Amino acid sequence: MARPLRFRYAPGRWDEARVRRDLYDDLDSNLGATMETPWFKPPSGFEAVRFEMDNGDIALFCWDGEDAYWMGNTETPEALWRTDKKGFEEVPHAIRRWVTRELTAQLHEESPWLEPYPHLSWYFLPVFLSKDGRETTRSFFYDHAAGFPDATREEALSFYEEFLATGVLDDYREVMAGKLGTSEYLDLTRMTASMGEFNAGKFLVDMGYDIVPEIDVTTGHAIDYRATKGGDGTLVEVTRPLPTSKRSAGTPVAAVRDTAETKSGGQLQEHGGGVVLFVDCSSFPDDEWRAVRDEKPEVHHRPAVVFRVRPDGRFDGYTKGRVPLDVPF
């Protein structure tokens, strides 16, 4: 499985003849390719080309007298195999901006339904145009409303656009967007669980907390969030049970208990306390959620917040134990 899009840094003396010989000829012989003028003006001082492959892959390459950068969702030409990979934030701003404009235009040409959601398009760009995951990640939003039951695609996209546009997770785009995965096989369980972390993040932000994801702890694990308000920080770990239609558990209450037990009996048990467990039941349709809310089952861990969010931003839920967070229920 390929990873989310990353740059390759290829310093050295490049000119159009070398680009054609070392990059284009390789791509064309293996995949069938054309070498085109980029859609947007490259950074000042750089020359650039755009490669379009017969199978729908694309790649961008720009160079000046000393540095060169490659970005593509296709096979890497042999001449670049030993080059260093770099994340979006590790390359100069002008390079990053040009590539982002090119890729965003490509994304919106292929999937115009994403164009009204610019921040979501930008945030998930490294997976929406990844080599293996560009079909599955877009299908997750288009066909499955990003894991929301009984919701339209537009409602789900608007929900995540509103949250991501706050910018609170911008600095963590590479790791958070990458959680969706880049597999060519649609894994609804994993993708839906990943969006549970975004749901919990919105919950915390709406409650006035500053959040930082992926907190390394001494057990060798990473806890999903540190939520801070007034100088006090609280660790939060998120889990998301599947509705009964998607799992062997016979009732929604059993689904909540079983999923929470798996989380609390492993990672949280090793940590030894100090973590609030967030159980995101946003995958449950109305009737299943009502059964959980009415019974308020234990989740094998305290403190815990069991919640459900709808795409209109309404949160509902209950708590177990003394939760050191300001929650509305």
N, C-alpha and C positions, 0 to 999 in steps of 0.2 A: 504494500500500500504506500503510495507516494505521500509525502508530507504537504502541508500548505505551501503556497508559492513562496519562494525565497529567491534572492538575487544570487548571482555568481559574479565574483569580482575577478577580473582578468587583466591585470596590469601588463603593460608592454606596448610595443609599437604596432598599432593596427592601422590599416588603410582599407579602402574598398576592395582591393585585389585580394588581400589576406582574408577579409570577411567572406568574400565569395568562395575562395579556395577552401578555407578551413571550416566554415560554418554552413554556407548555403549548399555547397556540393555534397556535404555529408547528409544534410537534411533531405535534399532532393533525391539522393540515391536510395535512401532508406524509406522515406515516406511520400515523396512527391511534394515539392514546395515551390513557392514563388517568393521572390525578394521584392518587397514593396517600399514605397515611401511611407513613413509614419503618418498617422492621422493628425498628430499634433506636432508643433515645432519642438525639437529637442532642446535641452538646456544649452545656454550660451557656451560656445566653444566646443560643443560636441557634434559629431556627425552620428546619424542613426539610421537603422533599417528596421523593417517589420517583416517577419517571416510568417507566411500563411501556408499551413500544410493541407494536403488533400483530405486528411481525416478530420479537419476542423481544429486541430491544434494551432496555437499561435506562439510566437516568441518575439522579443524585442532585444535589440542590441545597440548600444551607443558607446562611442569611444572618442577620446581626444588624443593628444600626443603621448600621454602617459598611462591613463586609466581607461578601463572598459568595464561595462556592466551588462550582464545577460539576465533576462527574465523570461521564462516561458513555461507553458504547461505541456511541453512535448519532451521527447527524448533529448538528452544533452549531447551535442556534438563531441566527438572524442577530444578535440582540441581544448575543451573546457573541463574535462573530467577531473583534473587535479587542481582546479581553482577553488578558492574559499567561498563557502556559502555565507550569506549575510541576510539578516532580517530587514524588514522595511525601515526600521529606525536606525540601522547601522550604516546606511548609505547617505550621501549628501542630499539635502532637502530638495534641490533642483532635480536630481535624478529620480528621487522618490515621487515627486509631484508629477513629472512627465509620465512615468510609468503608470501611476495611478489614473491619470486622465485617459491614457490609452486603454487600460484594462477596463475602466468603468464604462467607457463608450462601447467596448466590445460586449460587456455584460448586458448593458441596456439594449443593444441591438439584438442580442440573442434572446433576452428575457425582458421585454419592455414593461412587463407588469411590476418590475422592481424599480423603475425610474421614479415613481412618486415617493420612494423611501430612500433618500440619498445617504443618510447616515448608516442605515442598515446595510445598504449596498456596499458602502465603504468598509464597514466593520468586518463583514464576512467575505470581502473580496478575495482574500487568500485561499478560501475554500470554495467559493462560488466559481472560481476559475482554475481550480487545482487540476492536476493531470487526471487523477482517478475519480475525484469526488464532485466534479462540476455538474453532473446530472443529478446525483443523489441528493446533494445538499440543497439544490434549488427545488427539487421535487418535494423535499421535506416541508418547505415553506408553501409551495404552490398547491400541492395535492393533499397535504396533511395538516395545514394550518399551524405548523410548528408545534404540534402536539396538543393543541386545544381541541377538546370535543365540542361538538355542536357550535362551532364558530366558523365564520367565513375567513377566507384567506386575507381579505382586506382588514378585517378586525384584528387578526393576529399580527399582521405586518405593522399596522398602526401602533399596536401596543408596544412592540419591540423598538420601532422607530422612535417613539416618544421617550422611551427609557434610554436608549443608546445616544440619542441626541443631547442628553444632559452632559455627555462627555466624561462621566465619572469612571468609565472603564476604558477610555481611549488609550491610556498608557499600557494597558494589559491586553491589547487587541490580539497580539500574536498567540498568546497562550489560551485566551478565552475563546477566540474564534476557532482555534484549532481543536477545541473539544468536540466540535461537531463531527470531526473526522473527515477523511478524504478517500473513503472506500468507494469502489464502484458498485458495491452492494448496499442497498438501502437498509440500514439498521435503525429501525424506528425506536427500539428500546434505548439504545445508547444515545441517539440524538435527542430524544425527548428528555432523558435524564440530564443531558447537558443543559438544555434550556431551563431545567429546574434551578440551576445555579443563577441564571439571569432573573428568574422569577423571584428567588430569594433576595438577590441584589436589589431589585426594584422595591421589594417590601421594606428592606432596611433603609434605603435612600428615602422612601416616602415617610418613614418614621423619623427622619432627621439625622441619620447616621452617615458618617464617612466610611467608605468600605475600601479594603485592600484585599484582593484575592490571592490565593495560593500561598498561604502562610506556612513556611517550613517549621516543623516541630521536632523535638529531640528523638521521637520514635522513628524518624526517617520518613514519615508521611508529610503530606501537605494538607492543611485544613483549608476548606473552601474560602472562608473570609475572616478578616478581623473587622469588626464593626466598632466604631469609636464615636463617642459623643461626650462632650464636656471633659475630655481627658481620660475617660474610662474606656478601656478596650475589652471586647468580648469576642471569643472565637466561635465561629458558626460553621457547622458541617451540614451539608444538604443531602437528602436522599429523596427519591421520587418513585413511589409505588405505581405499578401499572394497574389499570382498571381490571375488573374480573374477566372481562371479555378477552383480555390479552394474556392471561396467566392462569395457572392451575388452581390458585387459591379460590375457594368457592364463594366467598363473600367479600365485599369491600373492606369490612373490618379486619378479616383475616389477611387481606392484601397489605393493609397498613402495618399490622403487627409483624408479619413475616419480613417485609422489606426493612422495617426499622430494626428488627432483631439482627438481621444480617449486618447492618451497619454498626449497631451498638456492640455486637459481640466480637467485632474485629478491630477496626481502626480506632474507634472511640474507647474500647476497653484497654487497648494498648496505651493510649494517651493518658489514661488514669484520671479523668475528670477535667473540669474547667472549660468544657465545650458545650454549647447549646446545639441540640439536634433540631434542624428544620426538616419537617416532613412535608413535601410539596405534593398535594393531592390534586393539582390542576388538571391531571389527565382524567379525573373522574367526572362522568356526566352528573347531572343534577341529582338523580335519584340515589346514586351510589354515594355521592358526597353527603347527602342528608342522613343516610344510614350511619356514616362515620361520625358526623357532627353530633347526632343525637346520642350515640353510645359513648363517644369520647374514649376510645380504647387506649390502654397503656401502650407505650412504644418501646419498652425495655430500656429506656434511658431517661434520666432527668438531669437538668431541665430540658424541655422540648417544646417546640412550637409546631403544631399541626395546622396547616393552612391550605387554602385554595384561592387562586386568583382567576378572575375572568378577564377577557381582553378589554373590557371597559374600565379596568383598573380597580374593581371591587375586590377586596380581600375579606375572607371569612375564615374562622378557625377557632382553636382552643389551645390551651397550654397545659403542660404537666410539670409539676415542681415549681420551684422559685426561679423564674426566668429573669435574668439580670438585664433585661432589655425593655424598653417602652413599646408595648404592643397594644393594639386597640381592642383586644378581646382576652 
